[in-house]
Amino acid sequence: MTDHDTATDWAKYSQELGFTLRRLRGARGFSQERVASDAGMSKVQYQRLEGLGGAPSNPTIKTLIAVAEVLDVSIGDLVPQPWPDLRAR
């Protein structure tokens, strides 16, 4: 896998993560502002997680845990499976 393939795979995966976040947030009737505030981040930071910032998101584990707690799901429910193979080649 080349660096370009890894970047493309990550971008696709990041989009899926954003879709999952939007779906879970919508199912709970939460606004982006509420999730962001309750998770301790700005609305813009949260919007980037949902893929509204253009560039692929790369959240920390801490951020994923905070969002999972707000949405009352496990971190595993947020992280799409399977994840891309990002190993260096």
NORLIN-V903916 format. One record per helix or strand of 2 or more residues. SS is the DSSP state (H for helix, E for strand). FROM is the first residue (numbers start at 1). TO is the last residue. If there is no record, write none. Layout:
{{SS;FROM;TO} {SS;FROM;TO}}
This chain:
{{H;3;28} {H;32;39} {H;43;49} {H;61;71} {H;75;78}}
